[in-house]
Amino acid sequence: MSDDGQRARSTIRDRLAAYDDIPRHPDSGDYADPRRREWKQYMLPETNAESVARCPLSERSRW
C-alpha cells in the first residue's frame, strides 16, 4: 500500500474511533488482505459481538 493510502486509512480509523462508542469491528481489515473477506466490511453489524456468517449478496433476490 502507498504512503498516501496508509495515511488515508489512518485518518479514517482515527475519525471512526472518535465517533464510535465501541472499538473497530474485528471483521474490518485492509483492502486485498487475503486473511479478510472484503464483503464483511460492507455489512458490519451494530456490535462487535456479531459477525455475518455468509455473504447475503450471493442469494438471489425474490422480488
N, C-alpha and C positions, 0 to 999 in steps of 0.2 A: 504494500500500500504506500502511496505517496505521502510525503510530509504534509501536504495540504489536506489530504484525506484524513490523516490521523488527527490533525488539528480540528477539522470539522467534526469528526466523531467525538472528540473530547469536549468540544463546545456543546454539542447536543446533549451528551450524557450529563455534563455539569448542569445544564438548564433543566433537564428532567429531574435530576436529584434535588434541585431547589424547588421544583413544582410538586413532585410526588411525595406522599407521606410514607411510602414503602421503598425499599431498595429496588434496584433494577431487577427485572424478572430473569430467572435463570435460563429461560429459553432465548433470551436476546443474545445476539452474538455479532460477528463481523461478516460482511458480505463475502461470499465464496469460501467461507470456513468449512472444510469438509466434515468437521465434527458437529456442525449445527445444521438444522433444517431451516432454510430461509423462510419457508411459508409460515412456520410457527411465530416468527417475529411480526407478522402482519395480523395475527389473531391472538394477541396476548390477552389473557383473562384479567379480571379486576384484582385478583390476589395472586401472590407468589406461590400459594399452596396448590393452585390448579395448573394443569397443563393440557393442551389439546393433544389427544392421542393419535388422531389421524387427520389428514388434510380434508376438510369438508368440501373443498372445491373439486375433488375427484368424483364426487357424487353428481349424477345428473339431476338437474332441477326438474320438478314435476309441475311446473306452472303451465 
